[in-house]
């Protein structure tokens, strides 16, 4: 394949603008050149492998011929020993004779095929390279007929061989047998076979050397073609890299600008090739991305506002549901805890009344009275728990009206005095002049507020020592609220237990030691009632000194106090 030294058509073609195939053509040519080199390399390797296989075939032929000659000689020697044993009436099995004769025939047949293939191989070499066929090859191929004739003669003689008669001469018979083994048609087969074996011993290493030489040539050819292919690939890569470096750098700059968020970046166009088309599409994409980014930003702001509002609603609903669920579970726990004792007592009284023989009417009445007392206790517990549950669910109904706070505090003090008389505790009403009955009014539910105040007074009396005193008073504060204060000089509350005094069924260690009975639910009810009025309860206490409870309530606006009728 030649190359012209004056390619005017190629020069003209290279000056024409080829905007759509310029780089593709160069890449196609580069890849075509590499593929061509790879194909040439494959052809050389294929031809080399064929050559190696050709020499390897001859090496295998030489080795197989040597093996068959050795096997033939070994079987003949075994038959010679068998014949001597046969003559001497020794152990000479007929099966061994037949097996060794069959082995000799098999070796001869294999040698006939192998020598013909070896002769054909050398004939091919002679036709290709002009190398003459060795005389030993043709001689061995022509000697196979002698081997077959000798095997037939040996077989015929051994089939007739019988043990020597007494007095027969062994040496003459043995000489005849050796003559059959060694000579056929006047040719000494020992010299023929041994010579062929020696020649094959020399031919096998020579054939292997020729195979190794062919392999070395193939290896050198493969290395040379690989180096050539590598050099061509490197040169093509360098050329393409130089040609593509500037356009790719422009593309990288543009992509980096987009990655940095500079959507106003535009790439230069006008090269007329594929990179120019890429630059045009890139600029159009950047403009579209800039517009979509603006639209997405606006949509994102709207979505964030909607999500924030919806999230707040969901959080509020979630907290509400959690609180409702917590209150439900707590109510069930409280009911189970508080209803078990009175229910057990009622059941016990009924079982005792039903047990055994009939009892007097008075005893039945006494039992029924205890059952009625248990039922009333059960009803009070249920009422208290329901009050707390309604308060936690914001469903506690307050029948508010205009309440005379001084009068209400006085009524509560009278109830506390009756309880204090039983425990040896005095109750003192300490109300200033401006909080006397008929002076200070609040907008509240009188019954509920009295219930909360009585609970606080009950605790103050029950947890005071005999001979102690509980003080009670109310006053108006400067911020428009009123305060009811209850102070005692009782057992007090430990500082670590103050945060838990409003928890249901929670009783402090001092309270349990001073008084065994008690449910621990009173302060929870009082807190719920005060919270329903918009107020709060504060407790200050010092162990062994006493406790101060302050109930702080809003009075209510003037219009509510004026329009609402007074409630006793």
C-alpha positions, 0 to 999 in steps of 0.5 A: 500500500503506497502513499502519494506525495501530492494529495491536493484533494485531501488538502482541499477537503481539510479546508472545508467546514465540517461542523457535524463530523469533524471530531467524529471522523478523527475519532473514527479514524483513530479507532480504525487504526487501532483496530487495524493494528489489533487485527494485524497483531491477532493475525500474526499471533494466529499464524505463530500459534499455527507454527508452534502447533505444527512443531509441537505436533512433530514433537508429540509424534517423535515422543509417541514413536519412541514410546511405542518402540520401547514398549515393543522391545519390552514386550518382545523381551518379556516373551523371550523370558516366557519362552525360556520358562516354557521350555524349562517347564516353569511358570509360563501362563498362556494368558501372559503370552497372549497379552504380550503378543497383543501388545506387540501387535498394538505397538506395531499398528501404532508405529505404522500410523505414527511413522506415516504421520511423521513422514507426512510432516517431513514431506510438508516441511520439504515442500515449504522450506525445501528441507530434505526428508531424513533417511531415518524417517523413510527407513523406519516407515519402510521397516514396519512391514518387517516388524509385522512379519516378525511378530507373526513368526514369533506368534506362530513359533510360541503357539507351537512351543512345548516343554522340552522332553527329558534328555532334549538339548536346551541350547539348540532349541533356544538358539532356534527361538532366538533366531525367530525373535531377532531375524526376519527376512535376513534382517537383524531386527535387534539392530533395527529396533535399537537403532530406531530407538536411539534415533528417536532419543535424539529426535525428541529433544530436537523436536522440543527445541524446535517447538521452543524456538517457535514459541520464542519467535511467537513471543517476540512477535507478540511483544513487538506488535504490542509495543507498536500498538501501544506507541500508536495508541499513545501518539493518537491519544496525545494528538486527540488530547491536544486537539480537545484540550481547549474545548473541554477546558471551556466546557469544564469552566462552564460546568463549574460556573453552573455548579457554583450557581452562576446561571448567567455564565455563557460559553463562547460559540462559533467554532462550527464543530460539535463543541460549538453545538454543545456550547449553544445547547449549554447556553440554552440549558443555562438560560432555562435553568436560570428561569426554572431556578427563579420559579423554583425559588418562588415556589419553594418560599410558598411551599415553606410557608405552607409547610411551616403553617401545616407543621405547626398545626400538626404539632399542636394536634399531635401534642393535644392527642398525646395529652388526651391519650396520657390523660386517658391512660392515667384516668384508667390507672387511677380508676383501677387503683382507687376503685379496687379497695372499696370494691374489695371491701364491699365484696368482702362484706357481702361474702361474709353476710352470705357465708354460713347460717342465717344471721340476726336482722341487726347483723344484716343491717350492720353489714348493709350499712357498711356496704352503703358506706363503701358504696359512698366512698366508691362514689366519692372516689369516682366523683373526684377522679371524674373531676380531675379527668374533666379538668385535664380535658378542659371539660370541667364546668364552672357555674360562676357567680358573684361570690362573697369571699369573706363569707366563703372563707368563714364557712370553710373555717367553721367546717375545719374547726369541727375537724380540728376539734377531733384532732386537738388542732385549733383553727384561727380566722385571720382576715383583714378589715377589707376582706370581711364578709360583704366587702371582697367579692370574686367571680367564681363557682362557690361550691367548687372553690369551697371544695378546694379550700376545705381540701387544703384546710383538711390537709393542714389539720390532719398533718398538724400535731395535737395542740397545734394551730391552723390560720386562714385568711384572705386579702386583695392584691394590688394586681386585681387578684385575691389570695387565700392563705392557709398556714399550719405548724405541722410536720411539713414537707421535705424539699425534694418532695415539693415538686410532686405534691400535686401528683395523684396518689403521691404521698410524702414520707412524712405524711405516710409516717404521720397518718396511714390513711389517705389517698393522695388525691386531694391536692390534685383536685384542689389544683384542678379547681383553682386552675379552672378559675384561672388561678394557681396554688403555691406551697412553701414548706419546711420540715418540722416547722410547717406549711403555707398554702396560697391560693391566688385567684383573679377577681374578675372584671367589674362588669361580671361582678356587677351583672352576676347575682351573688351566690352563697 
